[in-house]
Amino acid sequence: EDLETYDPPLVWIHPKVDRSPSAQVRVNMPSWGDLNGRLLGLSYGTGEVYLILEDEVDGVHQGGVVPLPIKVPSGLMSGRFNPADGHLYLAGLVGWSSDATEDGGLYRVRATGPLPVLPDEVRAVKDGLVVHFTQPLDPAATSIEDWDVTAWNYDWSERYGSPDFKLDG
């Protein structure tokens, strides 16, 4: 076994966003509109669901995450779409460190209308990122000065988590 390498993740999620991702589920329901065909991430650490933005550059898969307005009171462990009703069913529990502290539950999430304005695509380019949104942005929100982006590197090691490292050093 080669202990010097690993299968890289699609995206590293900063622990301030989610310290304990649990599972992913692919949306396979046309009734979910713009999310159909997309990958969702489930969080044991927060009980939240987020959209995973997928990108590929020169054969390297990478991505980002966008929180969705879906949060349940227990840590999420699993999710499946029911083809009979088109709804997402989530199973949750808490056994150790989670911000969502209800003992457990089975939750139904259904599409009820259009999505809020969300990033739905991110592409890495030579000098930055190109972000596409589900709807056109208000022209007042398109100035680069109105945006804040934080980036960091990680140290792959046997420790749980990593300190943040500046990209330039």
VEXKOL-382990 format. One record per residue (C-alpha): residue number from 1; x negated, y negated, z negated. Coordinates in steps of 0.1 Angstrom, whole numbers. Example, Ala and Ser with C-alpha at 12.3 -4.5 7.8 and 13.67 -1.06 7.14 Angstrom:
<vexdren><resi>1</resi><u>-123</u><v>45</v><w>-78</w></vexdren>
<vexdren><resi>2</resi><u>-137</u><v>11</v><w>-71</w></vexdren>
//
This chain:
<vexdren><resi>1</resi><u>0</u><v>0</v><w>0</w></vexdren>
<vexdren><resi>2</resi><u>-14</u><v>-34</v><w>10</w></vexdren>
<vexdren><resi>3</resi><u>-12</u><v>-57</v><w>-20</w></vexdren>
<vexdren><resi>4</resi><u>-28</u><v>-86</v><w>-2</w></vexdren>
<vexdren><resi>5</resi><u>3</u><v>-93</v><w>20</w></vexdren>
<vexdren><resi>6</resi><u>41</u><v>-93</v><w>18</w></vexdren>
<vexdren><resi>7</resi><u>71</u><v>-96</v><w>40</w></vexdren>
<vexdren><resi>8</resi><u>77</u><v>-134</v><w>39</w></vexdren>
<vexdren><resi>9</resi><u>111</u><v>-146</v><w>30</w></vexdren>
<vexdren><resi>10</resi><u>133</u><v>-166</v><w>54</w></vexdren>
<vexdren><resi>11</resi><u>132</u><v>-195</v><w>30</w></vexdren>
<vexdren><resi>12</resi><u>116</u><v>-202</v><w>-4</w></vexdren>
<vexdren><resi>13</resi><u>142</u><v>-217</v><w>-27</w></vexdren>
<vexdren><resi>14</resi><u>129</u><v>-241</v><w>-53</w></vexdren>
<vexdren><resi>15</resi><u>139</u><v>-230</v><w>-88</w></vexdren>
<vexdren><resi>16</resi><u>156</u><v>-264</v><w>-94</w></vexdren>
<vexdren><resi>17</resi><u>181</u><v>-253</v><w>-66</w></vexdren>
<vexdren><resi>18</resi><u>184</u><v>-216</v><w>-76</w></vexdren>
<vexdren><resi>19</resi><u>161</u><v>-197</v><w>-98</w></vexdren>
<vexdren><resi>20</resi><u>178</u><v>-164</v><w>-92</w></vexdren>
<vexdren><resi>21</resi><u>192</u><v>-157</v><w>-57</w></vexdren>
<vexdren><resi>22</resi><u>210</u><v>-124</v><w>-56</w></vexdren>
<vexdren><resi>23</resi><u>224</u><v>-114</v><w>-22</w></vexdren>
<vexdren><resi>24</resi><u>233</u><v>-126</v><w>13</w></vexdren>
<vexdren><resi>25</resi><u>264</u><v>-120</v><w>33</w></vexdren>
<vexdren><resi>26</resi><u>269</u><v>-127</v><w>70</w></vexdren>
<vexdren><resi>27</resi><u>302</u><v>-145</v><w>78</w></vexdren>
<vexdren><resi>28</resi><u>321</u><v>-124</v><w>103</w></vexdren>
<vexdren><resi>29</resi><u>355</u><v>-141</v><w>103</w></vexdren>
<vexdren><resi>30</resi><u>366</u><v>-165</v><w>131</w></vexdren>
<vexdren><resi>31</resi><u>390</u><v>-180</v><w>105</w></vexdren>
<vexdren><resi>32</resi><u>359</u><v>-195</v><w>88</w></vexdren>
<vexdren><resi>33</resi><u>354</u><v>-218</v><w>118</w></vexdren>
<vexdren><resi>34</resi><u>319</u><v>-233</v><w>119</w></vexdren>
<vexdren><resi>35</resi><u>306</u><v>-208</v><w>94</w></vexdren>
<vexdren><resi>36</resi><u>315</u><v>-178</v><w>115</w></vexdren>
<vexdren><resi>37</resi><u>283</u><v>-159</v><w>123</w></vexdren>
<vexdren><resi>38</resi><u>263</u><v>-178</v><w>97</w></vexdren>
<vexdren><resi>39</resi><u>244</u><v>-164</v><w>67</w></vexdren>
<vexdren><resi>40</resi><u>255</u><v>-172</v><w>31</w></vexdren>
<vexdren><resi>41</resi><u>234</u><v>-169</v><w>0</w></vexdren>
<vexdren><resi>42</resi><u>248</u><v>-160</v><w>-34</w></vexdren>
<vexdren><resi>43</resi><u>233</u><v>-171</v><w>-66</w></vexdren>
<vexdren><resi>44</resi><u>231</u><v>-151</v><w>-98</w></vexdren>
<vexdren><resi>45</resi><u>214</u><v>-181</v><w>-115</w></vexdren>
<vexdren><resi>46</resi><u>241</u><v>-207</v><w>-108</w></vexdren>
<vexdren><resi>47</resi><u>272</u><v>-189</v><w>-96</w></vexdren>
<vexdren><resi>48</resi><u>271</u><v>-209</v><w>-64</w></vexdren>
<vexdren><resi>49</resi><u>273</u><v>-201</v><w>-27</w></vexdren>
<vexdren><resi>50</resi><u>250</u><v>-218</v><w>-2</w></vexdren>
<vexdren><resi>51</resi><u>246</u><v>-218</v><w>36</w></vexdren>
<vexdren><resi>52</resi><u>213</u><v>-205</v><w>48</w></vexdren>
<vexdren><resi>53</resi><u>201</u><v>-223</v><w>79</w></vexdren>
<vexdren><resi>54</resi><u>180</u><v>-200</v><w>101</w></vexdren>
<vexdren><resi>55</resi><u>152</u><v>-212</v><w>124</w></vexdren>
<vexdren><resi>56</resi><u>125</u><v>-195</v><w>144</w></vexdren>
<vexdren><resi>57</resi><u>92</u><v>-210</v><w>156</w></vexdren>
<vexdren><resi>58</resi><u>68</u><v>-190</v><w>176</w></vexdren>
<vexdren><resi>59</resi><u>82</u><v>-157</v><w>163</w></vexdren>
<vexdren><resi>60</resi><u>81</u><v>-169</v><w>126</w></vexdren>
<vexdren><resi>61</resi><u>115</u><v>-169</v><w>110</w></vexdren>
<vexdren><resi>62</resi><u>122</u><v>-197</v><w>85</w></vexdren>
<vexdren><resi>63</resi><u>150</u><v>-218</v><w>72</w></vexdren>
<vexdren><resi>64</resi><u>167</u><v>-240</v><w>46</w></vexdren>
<vexdren><resi>65</resi><u>196</u><v>-239</v><w>22</w></vexdren>
<vexdren><resi>66</resi><u>226</u><v>-262</v><w>19</w></vexdren>
<vexdren><resi>67</resi><u>250</u><v>-260</v><w>-11</w></vexdren>
<vexdren><resi>68</resi><u>286</u><v>-252</v><w>-3</w></vexdren>
<vexdren><resi>69</resi><u>315</u><v>-264</v><w>-24</w></vexdren>
<vexdren><resi>70</resi><u>319</u><v>-229</v><w>-38</w></vexdren>
<vexdren><resi>71</resi><u>311</u><v>-222</v><w>-75</w></vexdren>
<vexdren><resi>72</resi><u>323</u><v>-195</v><w>-98</w></vexdren>
<vexdren><resi>73</resi><u>319</u><v>-192</v><w>-136</w></vexdren>
<vexdren><resi>74</resi><u>297</u><v>-161</v><w>-136</w></vexdren>
<vexdren><resi>75</resi><u>264</u><v>-151</v><w>-119</w></vexdren>
<vexdren><resi>76</resi><u>271</u><v>-137</v><w>-84</w></vexdren>
<vexdren><resi>77</resi><u>258</u><v>-103</v><w>-75</w></vexdren>
<vexdren><resi>78</resi><u>276</u><v>-93</v><w>-43</w></vexdren>
<vexdren><resi>79</resi><u>300</u><v>-105</v><w>-16</w></vexdren>
<vexdren><resi>80</resi><u>320</u><v>-90</v><w>12</w></vexdren>
<vexdren><resi>81</resi><u>345</u><v>-102</v><w>38</w></vexdren>
<vexdren><resi>82</resi><u>378</u><v>-83</v><w>39</w></vexdren>
<vexdren><resi>83</resi><u>388</u><v>-78</v><w>76</w></vexdren>
<vexdren><resi>84</resi><u>425</u><v>-75</v><w>66</w></vexdren>
<vexdren><resi>85</resi><u>429</u><v>-110</v><w>52</w></vexdren>
<vexdren><resi>86</resi><u>396</u><v>-128</v><w>63</w></vexdren>
<vexdren><resi>87</resi><u>387</u><v>-138</v><w>27</w></vexdren>
<vexdren><resi>88</resi><u>354</u><v>-135</v><w>10</w></vexdren>
<vexdren><resi>89</resi><u>354</u><v>-115</v><w>-22</w></vexdren>
<vexdren><resi>90</resi><u>326</u><v>-122</v><w>-47</w></vexdren>
<vexdren><resi>91</resi><u>316</u><v>-100</v><w>-77</w></vexdren>
<vexdren><resi>92</resi><u>299</u><v>-116</v><w>-106</w></vexdren>
<vexdren><resi>93</resi><u>285</u><v>-108</v><w>-140</w></vexdren>
<vexdren><resi>94</resi><u>261</u><v>-121</v><w>-166</w></vexdren>
<vexdren><resi>95</resi><u>236</u><v>-100</v><w>-184</w></vexdren>
<vexdren><resi>96</resi><u>207</u><v>-123</v><w>-188</w></vexdren>
<vexdren><resi>97</resi><u>196</u><v>-159</v><w>-180</w></vexdren>
<vexdren><resi>98</resi><u>222</u><v>-176</v><w>-158</w></vexdren>
<vexdren><resi>99</resi><u>238</u><v>-210</v><w>-159</w></vexdren>
<vexdren><resi>100</resi><u>272</u><v>-194</v><w>-150</w></vexdren>
<vexdren><resi>101</resi><u>279</u><v>-177</v><w>-184</w></vexdren>
<vexdren><resi>102</resi><u>313</u><v>-160</v><w>-180</w></vexdren>
<vexdren><resi>103</resi><u>309</u><v>-123</v><w>-186</w></vexdren>
<vexdren><resi>104</resi><u>320</u><v>-114</v><w>-151</w></vexdren>
<vexdren><resi>105</resi><u>348</u><v>-115</v><w>-125</w></vexdren>
<vexdren><resi>106</resi><u>361</u><v>-108</v><w>-90</w></vexdren>
<vexdren><resi>107</resi><u>366</u><v>-140</v><w>-70</w></vexdren>
<vexdren><resi>108</resi><u>385</u><v>-146</v><w>-38</w></vexdren>
<vexdren><resi>109</resi><u>373</u><v>-174</v><w>-15</w></vexdren>
<vexdren><resi>110</resi><u>394</u><v>-184</v><w>15</w></vexdren>
<vexdren><resi>111</resi><u>390</u><v>-209</v><w>42</w></vexdren>
<vexdren><resi>112</resi><u>415</u><v>-237</v><w>37</w></vexdren>
<vexdren><resi>113</resi><u>405</u><v>-263</v><w>62</w></vexdren>
<vexdren><resi>114</resi><u>376</u><v>-280</v><w>79</w></vexdren>
<vexdren><resi>115</resi><u>342</u><v>-282</v><w>62</w></vexdren>
<vexdren><resi>116</resi><u>329</u><v>-314</v><w>47</w></vexdren>
<vexdren><resi>117</resi><u>301</u><v>-329</v><w>67</w></vexdren>
<vexdren><resi>118</resi><u>272</u><v>-305</v><w>62</w></vexdren>
<vexdren><resi>119</resi><u>238</u><v>-298</v><w>78</w></vexdren>
<vexdren><resi>120</resi><u>243</u><v>-267</v><w>99</w></vexdren>
<vexdren><resi>121</resi><u>210</u><v>-265</v><w>117</w></vexdren>
<vexdren><resi>122</resi><u>174</u><v>-273</v><w>109</w></vexdren>
<vexdren><resi>123</resi><u>146</u><v>-270</v><w>133</w></vexdren>
<vexdren><resi>124</resi><u>109</u><v>-275</v><w>125</w></vexdren>
<vexdren><resi>125</resi><u>91</u><v>-296</v><w>151</w></vexdren>
<vexdren><resi>126</resi><u>55</u><v>-308</v><w>152</w></vexdren>
<vexdren><resi>127</resi><u>60</u><v>-340</v><w>133</w></vexdren>
<vexdren><resi>128</resi><u>89</u><v>-331</v><w>110</w></vexdren>
<vexdren><resi>129</resi><u>124</u><v>-316</v><w>110</w></vexdren>
<vexdren><resi>130</resi><u>154</u><v>-321</v><w>132</w></vexdren>
<vexdren><resi>131</resi><u>187</u><v>-317</v><w>113</w></vexdren>
<vexdren><resi>132</resi><u>220</u><v>-312</v><w>130</w></vexdren>
<vexdren><resi>133</resi><u>253</u><v>-318</v><w>111</w></vexdren>
<vexdren><resi>134</resi><u>288</u><v>-302</v><w>115</w></vexdren>
<vexdren><resi>135</resi><u>302</u><v>-336</v><w>124</w></vexdren>
<vexdren><resi>136</resi><u>288</u><v>-369</v><w>136</w></vexdren>
<vexdren><resi>137</resi><u>273</u><v>-390</v><w>108</w></vexdren>
<vexdren><resi>138</resi><u>285</u><v>-425</v><w>100</w></vexdren>
<vexdren><resi>139</resi><u>260</u><v>-448</v><w>119</w></vexdren>
<vexdren><resi>140</resi><u>252</u><v>-464</v><w>85</w></vexdren>
<vexdren><resi>141</resi><u>238</u><v>-431</v><w>73</w></vexdren>
<vexdren><resi>142</resi><u>214</u><v>-425</v><w>102</w></vexdren>
<vexdren><resi>143</resi><u>186</u><v>-448</v><w>91</w></vexdren>
<vexdren><resi>144</resi><u>154</u><v>-429</v><w>81</w></vexdren>
<vexdren><resi>145</resi><u>152</u><v>-452</v><w>50</w></vexdren>
<vexdren><resi>146</resi><u>184</u><v>-437</v><w>37</w></vexdren>
<vexdren><resi>147</resi><u>170</u><v>-402</v><w>34</w></vexdren>
<vexdren><resi>148</resi><u>147</u><v>-386</v><w>10</w></vexdren>
<vexdren><resi>149</resi><u>129</u><v>-353</v><w>17</w></vexdren>
<vexdren><resi>150</resi><u>107</u><v>-334</v><w>-7</w></vexdren>
<vexdren><resi>151</resi><u>83</u><v>-307</v><w>4</w></vexdren>
<vexdren><resi>152</resi><u>60</u><v>-284</v><w>-16</w></vexdren>
<vexdren><resi>153</resi><u>39</u><v>-253</v><w>-13</w></vexdren>
<vexdren><resi>154</resi><u>40</u><v>-222</v><w>-34</w></vexdren>
<vexdren><resi>155</resi><u>13</u><v>-199</v><w>-48</w></vexdren>
<vexdren><resi>156</resi><u>22</u><v>-163</v><w>-41</w></vexdren>
<vexdren><resi>157</resi><u>11</u><v>-143</v><w>-72</w></vexdren>
<vexdren><resi>158</resi><u>23</u><v>-118</v><w>-98</w></vexdren>
<vexdren><resi>159</resi><u>38</u><v>-146</v><w>-119</w></vexdren>
<vexdren><resi>160</resi><u>76</u><v>-153</v><w>-118</w></vexdren>
<vexdren><resi>161</resi><u>78</u><v>-185</v><w>-99</w></vexdren>
<vexdren><resi>162</resi><u>51</u><v>-210</v><w>-89</w></vexdren>
<vexdren><resi>163</resi><u>40</u><v>-244</v><w>-98</w></vexdren>
<vexdren><resi>164</resi><u>47</u><v>-271</v><w>-71</w></vexdren>
<vexdren><resi>165</resi><u>17</u><v>-280</v><w>-49</w></vexdren>
<vexdren><resi>166</resi><u>16</u><v>-311</v><w>-28</w></vexdren>
<vexdren><resi>167</resi><u>14</u><v>-304</v><w>9</w></vexdren>
<vexdren><resi>168</resi><u>-16</u><v>-327</v><w>13</w></vexdren>
<vexdren><resi>169</resi><u>-37</u><v>-311</v><w>-14</w></vexdren>
//
